[in-house]
Amino acid sequence: MSKKTLPLAAMEKLLKNGGAERVADKAKEALRDYLEEKSNKISQDAVKYAIHSGRKTVKSEDIKLAFRK
């Protein structure tokens, strides 16, 4: 099992900001797992774009390009 980096409290806050009155622990975990999976893919793509541009530093443009993919 990989280490989770996003806190469950943040997931609850996101869901409540979305209008949820109460949030089950399983819902928080499901959202965390989904967001971590997506963010890992976006991060990997952004790094590829930075390297392709001859940079070691990932810039906001790399992230924006990775979102479009």
C-alpha positions in Angstrom: 0.0 0.0 0.0 1.4 3.4 -0.9 1.6 6.2 1.6 -1.3 8.7 1.2 -0.3 12.3 1.1 -3.6 14.2 1.2 -5.3 14.5 4.6 -8.8 13.2 5.1 -9.7 16.5 6.8 -9.1 18.3 3.5 -11.3 15.9 1.7 -14.1 16.5 4.2 -13.6 20.3 3.7 -13.8 20.0 -0.1 -17.0 17.9 0.1 -18.6 20.2 2.6 -17.7 23.2 0.4 -19.5 21.3 -2.3 -22.6 21.3 -0.2 -22.4 18.1 1.8 -23.9 18.3 5.3 -22.2 15.2 6.5 -19.4 13.1 5.0 -18.7 9.4 5.5 -15.2 8.2 6.1 -15.3 6.0 3.0 -16.4 9.0 0.9 -13.3 11.0 2.1 -11.1 8.0 1.3 -12.6 7.6 -2.1 -12.1 11.2 -3.0 -8.5 11.2 -1.7 -7.6 8.1 -3.7 -9.1 9.6 -6.9 -7.4 13.0 -6.4 -4.1 11.4 -5.6 -4.3 9.1 -8.7 -5.1 12.1 -10.9 -2.5 14.4 -9.4 0.2 11.8 -9.8 -0.6 11.4 -13.5 -0.6 15.2 -14.0 2.7 15.5 -12.1 4.3 12.8 -14.2 3.2 14.5 -17.4 4.3 17.9 -16.2 7.8 16.6 -15.4 7.9 15.1 -18.9 7.0 18.5 -20.4 9.7 20.3 -18.4 12.4 17.8 -19.4 11.3 18.0 -23.0 11.8 21.8 -22.7 15.3 21.3 -21.4 14.4 22.3 -17.8 14.6 20.6 -14.4 12.1 23.0 -12.9 8.4 22.2 -13.4 6.6 25.5 -14.2 2.9 26.4 -14.2 2.8 26.1 -18.0 3.8 22.4 -17.6 1.0 21.8 -15.2 -1.5 23.5 -17.5 -0.3 21.4 -20.5 -0.7 18.3 -18.4 -4.3 19.2 -17.5 -5.2 19.3 -21.2 -3.9 15.8 -21.9 
